[in-house]
Amino acid sequence: MAARASSHHGYNYDRGVVNGGADAGIEFVREAAEDTGLREVNGWGPETGLLEVSGGSHAGNVGPSGERGTRFIPGRRVHLHPLEPIAAHSHSTFAVVPPWLKQVWRDPEATGTE
């Protein structure tokens, strides 16, 4: 299995400066980092069972950094709810674009988070 986490305007596996292109939504910088092997292609890497969210941010990564910051939540405390029933009947307005209206909802390989 593979995993990645959303981070600003792109997706990342590990935490690090090489993700700057993906985070800023600059495709040619992201692609250059991937072409040179500095970051995982499209932010995908081996599943770790972890999701780390950077302090003061929503940016995440799933790579094993060895750190467990103040926002670490053990997997057994994360409860996932299917969004399909909500998406099918939602006519509400949201402060941000809901997941079911994003390209990644239809294409898990999408590179942007818009």
VMD Tcl script that draws the C-alpha trace (Angstrom):
set ca {
  {0.00 0.00 0.00}
  {1.06 3.59 -0.59}
  {0.17 6.81 1.21}
  {0.56 10.57 0.99}
  {-0.76 13.60 2.86}
  {-2.08 16.94 1.63}
  {0.20 19.87 2.25}
  {-0.82 23.36 1.12}
  {-1.12 23.10 -2.71}
  {0.22 19.58 -3.17}
  {0.90 16.22 -1.57}
  {3.93 15.05 0.39}
  {5.28 11.91 1.94}
  {8.20 13.14 4.05}
  {8.67 16.46 5.76}
  {11.35 18.63 4.16}
  {12.41 21.57 2.04}
  {12.36 19.48 -1.17}
  {8.56 19.65 -0.99}
  {8.55 23.42 -1.56}
  {7.46 23.11 -5.18}
  {4.52 20.87 -4.32}
  {3.57 23.03 -1.33}
  {3.55 26.16 -3.52}
  {1.79 24.47 -6.44}
  {4.77 25.06 -8.76}
  {4.66 21.99 -10.99}
  {8.08 22.32 -12.68}
  {9.86 22.61 -9.31}
  {7.94 19.60 -7.93}
  {8.74 17.59 -11.08}
  {12.45 18.53 -10.92}
  {12.66 17.30 -7.31}
  {10.97 14.05 -8.34}
  {13.08 13.60 -11.49}
  {16.28 13.90 -9.44}
  {15.01 11.49 -6.77}
  {14.92 14.13 -4.02}
  {11.25 13.49 -3.29}
  {8.77 10.69 -3.89}
  {6.85 10.85 -7.17}
  {3.58 12.74 -6.65}
  {4.16 12.54 -2.89}
  {3.47 8.77 -2.69}
  {5.54 6.51 -0.44}
  {5.17 3.28 1.55}
  {2.31 3.24 4.02}
  {3.53 3.88 7.58}
  {0.29 4.00 9.54}
  {1.21 7.55 10.60}
  {-0.16 10.97 9.73}
  {1.78 13.92 11.11}
  {0.42 17.45 10.96}
  {2.89 20.29 11.32}
  {2.33 22.51 14.35}
  {0.45 25.71 13.51}
  {-0.52 24.33 10.11}
  {-2.73 21.89 8.28}
  {0.22 20.55 6.27}
  {0.79 16.85 6.72}
  {3.18 14.06 5.91}
  {3.11 10.32 6.37}
  {6.80 9.47 6.29}
  {8.45 8.23 9.47}
  {10.24 11.31 10.82}
  {10.93 9.83 14.23}
  {9.26 12.80 15.89}
  {5.89 12.87 17.56}
  {4.90 16.48 17.92}
  {2.14 18.00 20.00}
  {-0.43 17.21 17.32}
  {0.21 13.45 17.16}
  {-2.97 11.34 17.33}
  {-2.69 7.55 17.60}
  {-4.52 5.72 14.80}
  {-6.95 4.06 17.20}
  {-8.30 7.54 18.07}
  {-8.96 8.54 14.46}
  {-12.46 7.73 13.27}
  {-13.15 7.97 9.56}
  {-16.62 8.67 8.20}
  {-17.57 8.05 4.56}
  {-18.29 11.32 2.77}
  {-20.27 9.82 -0.10}
  {-23.65 10.10 1.71}
  {-22.91 13.72 2.62}
  {-21.72 14.57 -0.89}
  {-24.78 13.02 -2.50}
  {-27.22 15.22 -0.56}
  {-25.25 18.34 0.30}
  {-26.56 21.70 -0.85}
  {-24.72 23.65 1.82}
  {-22.09 26.29 1.30}
  {-18.66 25.78 2.82}
  {-15.84 28.14 3.77}
  {-13.48 25.91 1.77}
  {-14.01 23.64 -1.22}
  {-15.44 20.35 0.07}
  {-13.45 17.22 -0.85}
  {-16.07 15.85 -3.24}
  {-15.69 18.91 -5.48}
  {-11.90 18.54 -5.77}
  {-10.15 16.78 -8.66}
  {-8.45 14.32 -6.26}
  {-11.90 12.98 -5.30}
  {-12.29 11.67 -8.87}
  {-8.57 11.05 -9.54}
  {-6.44 9.94 -6.55}
  {-3.29 10.65 -8.61}
  {-4.16 14.36 -8.98}
  {-1.31 16.66 -7.94}
  {-3.26 19.75 -6.78}
  {-5.41 20.21 -3.71}
  {-7.84 22.69 -5.26}
}
mol new
graphics top color blue
foreach p $ca { graphics top sphere $p radius 0.5 }
foreach p [lrange $ca 0 end-1] q [lrange $ca 1 end] { graphics top cylinder $p $q radius 0.2 }
display resetview
